Amino acid sequence: MTPEYYGNLYRRYQTFCRQYHPDHPFRKIACGPSADDTDWTNGVLKTCFAKPAGDTCHGFMDLLSLHYYTSPGDWEHKGSASSFDDSVWYETMKKALYAEDLVRMHGNILDTYDPEKKIGISFDEWGGWYDVEPGTNPGFLYQQNTMRDALIAGLTLNIFNRHCDRVKLACIAQMVNVLQSMILTEGEKMVKTPTYHVFHMYKKHQDAELVSADLEENPTVGTEKYPVPALDMSVSVKDGVYTATVANVDLSNAYPVEISFRGFRPKKAEASIVTGDKCAKNTFDDPNAVTEEKADDVTLTEHGCSFEIPACSVMMIQLR
């Protein structure tokens, strides 16, 4: 379909989606772009925001969907999910960070039609996508899950946090056995993936309020073709408890980190970490090779805390 044709179909059929029950409202989501297809976003929004005489519509939608997968290589040859070199690691991190460019890109278009940000982005397909595991059905998209996926999850969730004024809904593509899943199963066996443990840490951000946070010093690492900032962070607060999540994509170096707040002096710190070799994964024979572990080396300071984040890791720090 052309975006204009789809936009008109959407305008027509959404008319029949009425809020019949005040206690059970639903949200209408228009089909948005794949990756950087700004022509689609412009075309759909222009069509849906056209205002006939006497019409005061603001787009007929609550959300606009956005899909983007992180895949090294090309679409036909994405590479192994569990065996890759440093260059492929940094290529993947570079592509994962591109999700922030996409949110800004399509968010800027939304701003021209919806400056009050009534319409959110529904980033409802994302995650790492690689070649299927050898010997499995290609149609099932079964792939392993490593520390690389843990970092993809950490970076992407930080991005969604930072842009929560526009990203109102976000769903990893699958949860069990498909693409970047949180759980792998085999008969009666089940294993939690590194991605699962990152999601478990990041749930502390739920229902919290975003706190503006800046990294004053952030070295560039990676390769000449795929340079990336070493650290990535988001911070939120809920009921007086501050939660910071920090990802270190550097495969070689740990970094000292000091978090300073304005007008807040913490009295207690708790932290956990997911870390390991870049190709580390959980299997049915070794289900706990990568887990969320308690981090005890967080030191309280006058205005915050300090700690060291190891190479290839995601940390969650709570201060109260």
Steps between C-alpha positions, in 0.01 A plus 500: 500500500600861463497690829219721372285201405564334835431827682158526340421136580609562858282811528203301373529191716608668821160672498342170605740454793301683763548516873201291600601442862632793705673267747686311227639752252720390214758678288505528123839436338565599140749300294818703496837471327760231476832647615576830323206512257412864564293516180257256660479699823444827312245348266292331770502800731422748221201287399376438851542861608319645199208697647172510308272797561386504859725212597732556794668158494857462625599197301243233587768302686654460843825344380707454186697176479871475417700185421878460499722195546869498587682274254869493409594423142221519244144373497593169337813434705460626856762273654498265795307588814768355728834510317637835381813712520560844652431680172155344472435586866562870441306495174205362696534763774515776238181372341327462836570865583343598166162443668545839668549667162178337382302622801626853441449477123136393516438699815599818316241423233238435765591832662391688187152346521474435872715751693313421822619138477152354537597222259768260615742276318433130547844343445339159484761294317866516592788276601798312359439291190760250381517179300299215652678235701645223278262208462187692599203591283580833329137605528508479880776766533657318796829657607727497803538797730832639626647796683473682169122480536522612862673816381247550219225482761677741735571756228152480350315525830714799596404664170131438564536644850670815373224557245201403714330828407438346158561124539186391683513127423787267416501124448791270431399294197468161669531356849545122464728316255480757218755773416630686808291305747509509878435129541618193307319169538564140402225261600456546875828691535518877518791745517505873563708695249733797568224720357264370771736615774535849352122534482481389862738778601329765292155432645606735782434784252134408461250773592787732595575853381790569266792691648714704262851356502817585308829315465771763527777273376432208271787354295443373148588133447448242227652496154570766240189393310284451808590753772264507799489675838618264771227581752125551483267592785147586605369611840155510657343570840201349675391552862831670575708208367733574208579225250793528258572243231841511335629295207868462409545375141881508520633145474838581656472771761321562827418861590468688828161670521386770741134598509423839651152634575380852559315533827510132594736324738448123505527300818491151351609339174411166344626373166495198272688412183485275195844441350715241327694422186348644182387155382390374844160333492272281708432146383296209632824342622625827652195719572675746731809598302355853478284620788410814688737527794522736792760776463656597831760754389273808492627772734280784624633851450383840623273554200453150355714192458804361322577157357688323224310345213679200346549448129203348316241551769170657602453636853199617698556728801228608740554785743273603784 
